[in-house]
Amino acid sequence: MKLEDYNGFCASLPAATHVVQWGGADVWKVGGKVFAIGGHNREGQIFVTFKCSDMAFDVLKEQPGCRPAPYLASRGMKWIQRQTSQSVDDAALRDYLRESHRLVVLKLTKLARSELGLG
């Protein structure tokens, strides 16, 4: 997946907004809450960081090409950084991004979800 593909997919999710922050990372939010972070490493390869369930975190953190997300996971949050497509191909990454979006939406207040048209 290229950064343009990542941004295009995240843009297609309901009520998603984009900002560039934290040293040039492409950050996607819903209701002001982050659900995905994308950027390039020193070698120019894309990395994507996303929120996941406890079970997915436990599985993915052991997979080649994935690791607990720097800063976020060390604070007890269940976030994974996909560094290569070795274990998580692009189709699976889109599924994880969709789930990350859903998990963040679930944490929003009912009023915020309603205002964003997210039921």
N, C-alpha and C positions, 0 to 999 in steps of 0.2 A: 504494500500500500504506500502510495506517495502522500506527502503532506496535503496536497490538493484534494486527494480522494478522501482523506480523513476529514478535512474541513467541510467538504461537500456532504459527506454522510452526516456529520454532526449537525450541519445546517438544516438537514431534512427532518430532524427530530422536533416534535411539537414544542413551541415556545423557547427554543434554544437561542441563546445569544452568545456572541463571540467577542472576546477581548484579547489583546496581545499584552502580556505582562510577564513578570518574573524572568527577565532577561531574554525576552523575545519569544516566549512560548505561546502557542495558540491555545487559549483556554476557552472551554465551552461551559456555559452555565445555563441553569434553568431556575427561574425564580431567584436569581442572584447567588445561587449555590453551584459550586463547581461539580461537573460530572465527568469531564475529560480534559486532559492536558496533552498537547502534542508538540513535538519539536524535533530538532536534529541533534545527534551526538557529535563529538569531535570529528568523527569519520564521515559525517554527513548522512548517516543513516537515521531514519525516522524512529522515534520512540513514542509510545502512547501510554499514558497513565490513566487508569480508570478505577472507579469504586466497584467492589464486588461483594458477593455474599461471603459469609464465613467459610462455607464449604468450598466455594470456588477459590478463595484466597489460599486455603490449605493445600489445594491441589496445584494451583498455578505457581505458587512460590517455589515449588520443587521442579518445575518444568524448564528445560533448556530454552533460553531466549526470554525468560520472564524472571522477575525478581520483585520482592516487596518494594513498593514505591519509596524512594528516598524521601525523608522528612515525614511523609504521611504515615507510613507503616510503623515507623519508629515511635510514633505517638499513639499507637494502638488502633489506628484506623485500618480498615481492610481495603487497601488500595494496591493494585499491581501495576508494574511498569513492564510493558511488552517491548523488548529491545530488538528482537528479530522475529521472523515468522517461523522459526524452527519448530515450535510446538503449537502456536496459535496462528493459524492462517488468516487471511484477510476476511473470509466469511465468518469465522469464529470471532474475530476481533469486532466486526460489526455487531454480532450478537451480544458480546460483552459490553460494547458501548451503549447499545439499546437498553440493556439491563441496568447499567450504571445510571442512565437517565431516569429509568423507572424507579430505582432505589432512592434517588435524590428527590424525585417528585413526591414519593410517599412520605418523606420527612417534612415537606412543606405543610403549612397550615391549610385547613380546608378553604379558608378565605383566599389565600394565595393561589391555590390550585384553581379555584373558581375564577378569579380574576385573570388567570392565564389561559382559561378555557380548557383546563385539564381535568375537569370533572371532580 
